[in-house]
Amino acid sequence: MKLIGIVGAGVMGVGVAHCYALAGYRVVLVDITEEILEHAKEAIYNNVRFQAFFNKDLAVADPNEVLARICFTTDYALLKDTDYIIENVPEKWEIKKEVYLKLDKICPEHCIFAVNTSCISITKIASLTKRPMKVIGSHYMNPVPLKPVVEVIRGYHTSDETIEETKALLATLDKEAIVVNDLPGFVSNRISHLMMNEAAYVVQDQVASSKDVDEIFKKCFGHKIGPLETADLIGLDTVVNSLDTLYESYQDPKFRCCPLLRKMTEAGLYGKKSGQGFYSYL
């Protein structure tokens, strides 16, 4: 792998680009506006600067050297020589569909498409392309630079070679790949979104405050952060989109989105990225 393409420069895209550039890869980071890309550039610069404070085992890197390995662009045509694509666009089918139809025309035949999705079927996305054997799920956890494991999803047509290449690539980032099979939500989000959704119901029903819900999970169960802190970190809009996908996929009422989550999203209270969610970050 020589050139890594990353589509989507939001929270996850920033973290993924950070990791690959830090590991020495050349990266093309694509998004739809220069404003988003400028924000991504600033975020990566600051994250590289402060990474050593959170992980003392990491060597201190020069943020400018890391940024020099990343091409920030709105032009998909610059992905024409990529060996591996990691897609991080919002969890909406119509958006992902448009992206993959475009990528399949631009990228070389050998290029692997890694879908960084919370809940959408890898097999469904692969059906949009002429390379279903080279489409794989790679669900990175947030914050990407600090998480040692990636949930890797085998679609119906994903080849063993694609899985092995993905595992080898992640190993160069010192990340372990845990391979699971393809059903919407996979393992991590099929379970974690139920927990976040029910935690929101507990707050909506005035059983406990957000802080008390999270404190119980941290102090009683040993979680590093609570379910509502997790929802704020992911983005409440992303959580709502994922719950809607799970509900549509399984037609199971247990995945019905909590009205409070939807109301907060409609009010622009997305969590950490907007400055306000279940907690204030202003």
Secondary structure, 3 states (H helix, E strand, C coil): CCEEEEECCCHHHHHHHHHHHHCCCEEEEECCCHHHHHHHHHHHHHHHHHHHHHCCCCCCCCHHHHHHCEEEECCHHHHCCCCEEEECCCCCHHHHHHHHHHHHHHCCCCCEEEECCCCCCHHHHHCCCCCHHHEEEEECCCCHHHCCEEEEEECCCCCHHHHHHHHHHHHCCCCEEEEEECCCCCCHHHHHHHHHHHHHHHHHCCCCCHHHHHHHHHHHHCCCCCHHHHHHHHCHHHHHHHHHHHHHHHCCHHHCCCHHHHHHHHCCCCECCCCECCCECC
